[in-house]
Amino acid sequence: METIVIVGGGAGGLELATRLGDTLGASKRSRIVLVDRWPGHFWKPLLHTVASGKCDPQVSELPFSAQALDHDFEFVQGDMLCMDRAHQTITLSPRDGGDGACRVIAYDKLVLALGSVTNFFGVPGAQEHALTLDSVADAEHFRRRFFNACIHAGEHKKPVNVVIVGGGATGVELAAELSNTARTLAAYRVHELDPEQDIRITLIERGQHLLPQLDPLQAQRAARHLRTLGIEVLTSIAVASVSADAVTDAEGVARPADLVLWAAGVEAPPLCATLGLSVNHLKKIMVDASLRSTNDSRIYALGDCANYVCPVKGPTPPRAQVAHQQAMFLADLLARKDDTPCPDFRYHDYGSLISLGQQAAVGALTGPVSGRRYRVGGPFASVMYRLLYQKHLLQLHGAVPMLTHTLADWLRARVLPPVRLHR
């Protein structure tokens, strides 16, 4: 029986494992194995809601073992350390991160869905002093730091300065949610600060506009909304260095910072550059039109760790919709007979939506037939944004479980505080 190993349980990796488990695994045509360092899956585009305290990951996280049992694949928890292409094996860290023996898993086909990590671009002090949102653990760490900073500042009658570097989706969405969290915590008397005056959130973007994936009009609309929330939006400013208590720009202006969140870009994990496969300058694995490594036809890559260049649109952006489309493509490709021709992957950009907090969003949607881009905003865009997560749940669970999850989330929102009120 053929063994297909998928490394990485993010949006693309888990959707692929689920689809292949339902087809090849259920029919015993192939053994499907999913490997991930974490025990559960959390949809990465919502990490900013964990960092702001809006979402409790213990409630929303999906255990890989439960998904594996329901969809006929196997789950192995561990970090991938290296790969032996000659013997077609990967080596994982010892169980539970202990001092035991490393584990080896053999594969016939290997899919690398390793995601991405923060790119600090060599800015001095950024990696040492700035926080990131690469994982649930990172988001929880930021939430606790923000929570403690507010309480400490309230006790000592001083302001809290939060600087977010990077005006893309992550930076904009976190800034909006943090503003709402600051007001909510004040309303519940968690801290003694005035959220309008004492909690200062600054968003710094190197480019001329926020949200480069949107047109300038939509970017300006988002910036105006953030400013109405009391957020300082600075564009065309490059960060030169980060220290323990300040962010300094290229002009030498130092802005005080109790917390710095770096969201200025991503690259593939360092592991990608150690596997003996061709990578680009961002360590992304070079793949052909069928998402196969250009060095090894038995190895595939998808999502943020893959460098796929669309003949029409150029390199694919690091977005969840790219990982989803590539996962569905590989689910069909890997289920084919070996003698059938390999199709080419084609990326379809259906637009981009950015949350701006409660009942507010901005973005652009692409018409399925005309291909035209339509600007959207306000409550309608906010509803469409929330439906993106429902679509992800639909791919993982099916219609009835997705509706059950949605109902449970709605009920929790009615009976619980809007943000987490504890450390």
Helices and strands as residue ranges (DSSP letters): E 2-7, H 11-20, I 21-25, E 30-36, E 40-41, G 44-46, H 47-52, H 57-60, E 62-63, H 64-70, E 74-77, E 80-84, E 89-92, G 95-97, E 103-106, E 109-112, E 117-118, H 126-129, H 136-156, E 160-165, H 169-187, E 199-204, H 216-228, E 232-234, E 239-242, E 246-249, E 254-256, E 259-262, E 266-267, G 270-274, E 285-286, E 299-301, G 303-305, E 306-307, E 309-310, E 314-315, H 320-334, E 351-355, E 361-366, E 373-377, H 378-397, H 399-415
